[in-house]
Amino acid sequence: MKKLIFGSFLLCVSFIAKSQDNGSGDLKFSTGAELALPMGSFGDAYGLGLGASAQADYYVSDKVSLNLNAGYITYQGKSIDVLGTSIKGANWNVIPVMAGARYWITENFYGSAQLGLSFWSTEGANGSEFTYAPGVGYKFSKIDVQLKYNSISTEGESLNNLGLRVGYTF
């Protein structure tokens, strides 16, 4: 898993060399802070997720860009009451690695969709699951704000959260 993260990081960093204005063939690189609010049964067991991500965008045209995104998010385990004793749940750490596209509706406003895998670990267990994330965003010059719905598919249910990414574009 470390090789995958390192490889994704190197790929994203290599995109920096060709950064230009948003036009066909341009590459942009961004880093961002991530917030994730768990929903449903996922929210019953875990609190707010905090993390960071790196993303590379390749502009196919002035309306469409393709992207690669890798990050790290940790969700705080909530305390549960067992026979009158409060027990703190284990944290859940997730490394989402996704590829996707953005369609620029206006010069600054876009819709997005990403697919990929989320690699996860808790105390004593780990794995990977299919993940998808549709969203919308707005770019303020070099600041990119994106609101997205993340769904991590597991056996029998999905772990859903509402995510917010605030990134800085180089």
C-alpha positions in Angstrom: 0.0 0.0 0.0 2.9 2.4 0.7 4.2 1.8 -2.9 0.7 2.8 -4.2 0.6 5.9 -2.2 4.2 6.9 -3.1 3.5 6.2 -6.8 0.3 8.3 -6.7 2.2 11.1 -5.0 5.0 11.0 -7.7 2.5 11.0 -10.5 0.8 14.0 -9.0 4.1 15.9 -8.4 5.1 15.2 -12.0 2.1 17.2 -13.2 3.4 20.4 -11.6 6.0 20.8 -14.3 3.4 21.6 -17.0 1.0 23.9 -15.0 -0.5 26.6 -17.2 -3.9 28.4 -17.5 -7.1 26.2 -17.9 -7.0 25.3 -21.5 -6.7 22.1 -23.5 -3.7 20.0 -22.6 -3.0 22.0 -19.3 -2.1 20.2 -16.1 -2.9 21.6 -12.6 -1.9 20.3 -9.2 -3.6 21.0 -5.9 -3.4 20.1 -2.3 -6.4 20.4 0.1 -7.9 19.9 3.5 -10.7 17.4 3.7 -13.7 17.2 6.1 -16.1 14.3 6.0 -19.4 14.1 7.9 -20.5 10.4 8.3 -24.2 9.7 7.6 -26.6 7.0 8.7 -25.2 4.0 10.6 -21.7 5.1 9.7 -22.4 8.3 11.6 -23.6 6.3 14.6 -20.2 4.7 15.0 -17.8 7.5 13.8 -17.5 11.2 14.2 -16.2 13.9 11.8 -13.4 12.7 9.5 -10.4 15.0 9.0 -7.7 14.7 6.4 -5.8 16.0 3.4 -5.5 15.2 -0.3 -3.4 15.8 -3.4 -5.0 16.1 -6.8 -3.9 16.5 -10.4 -6.2 17.8 -13.1 -5.6 17.4 -16.9 -7.7 19.8 -19.0 -9.0 18.0 -22.1 -10.8 21.2 -23.1 -12.0 24.4 -21.5 -15.2 22.5 -20.4 -13.8 19.0 -19.3 -10.9 18.0 -17.1 -9.8 14.6 -15.9 -8.3 14.1 -12.4 -6.4 11.8 -10.1 -6.9 12.2 -6.3 -5.2 10.5 -3.4 -5.6 11.4 0.3 -5.9 10.4 3.9 -8.9 10.8 6.2 -9.2 9.6 9.8 -12.6 9.2 11.4 -12.8 9.4 15.2 -14.5 6.4 16.8 -17.5 7.3 19.0 -17.9 6.1 22.6 -20.5 3.4 23.3 -22.1 2.5 26.5 -21.6 -1.2 27.5 -23.2 -2.3 30.8 -22.8 1.2 32.2 -19.2 1.7 31.1 -18.3 4.1 28.3 -15.9 2.4 25.8 -14.2 4.5 23.1 -14.4 3.1 19.6 -11.4 2.6 17.4 -10.5 5.3 14.8 -11.0 4.4 11.2 -8.3 5.5 8.8 -9.0 5.7 5.0 -6.8 6.3 2.0 -9.1 7.1 -1.0 -7.4 6.8 -4.4 -9.8 7.9 -7.2 -9.9 9.0 -10.8 -12.6 11.2 -12.2 -13.8 14.0 -14.4 -15.1 17.6 -14.0 -17.5 19.3 -16.3 -17.2 23.1 -16.1 -20.7 24.5 -16.3 -19.4 28.1 -16.1 -15.9 29.4 -15.9 -15.8 28.8 -12.2 -18.6 26.3 -11.3 -18.3 22.6 -12.1 -19.9 19.2 -11.6 -17.7 16.2 -10.8 -17.6 12.4 -10.5 -14.9 10.2 -9.2 -14.5 6.4 -8.9 -11.8 4.4 -7.2 -10.8 2.4 -4.1 -10.6 3.3 -0.4 -7.9 1.5 1.5 -8.8 1.4 5.2 -7.5 0.2 8.6 -8.7 0.1 12.1 -7.1 -1.5 15.1 -6.4 -5.1 14.0 -8.1 -5.0 10.6 -7.7 -3.5 7.1 -9.0 -3.8 3.6 -10.1 -1.9 0.4 -13.5 -1.1 -0.9 -15.0 0.4 -4.1 -15.7 4.1 -3.7 -17.6 6.7 -5.7 -18.0 10.5 -5.2 -20.3 12.8 -7.2 -20.1 16.4 -6.4 -20.1 20.1 -7.3 -17.5 22.8 -6.8 -16.5 26.4 -7.3 -13.0 27.7 -8.1 -12.1 31.1 -6.7 -8.8 31.8 -8.6 -6.4 29.4 -6.9 -8.8 28.2 -4.2 -11.0 25.3 -5.1 -14.0 24.4 -2.9 -15.8 21.1 -3.6 -18.8 19.6 -1.9 -19.2 15.8 -2.6 -21.2 12.8 -1.5 -18.8 9.9 -0.8 -19.9 6.3 -0.7 -17.7 3.4 0.3 -19.3 0.1 -0.6 -18.9 -2.7 1.9 -20.6 -6.1 2.2 -24.2 -5.5 2.9 -24.1 -1.7 3.2 -22.4 1.5 2.1 -20.5 3.9 4.4 -21.7 7.3 3.2 -20.4 10.8 4.1 -20.8 14.3 3.0 -17.4 15.6 2.1 -15.9 19.1 1.8 -12.5 19.7 0.1 -10.8 23.1 0.2 -7.8 23.0 -2.1 -5.0 25.3 -3.2 -4.1 25.0 -6.9 -0.5 25.5 -8.0 
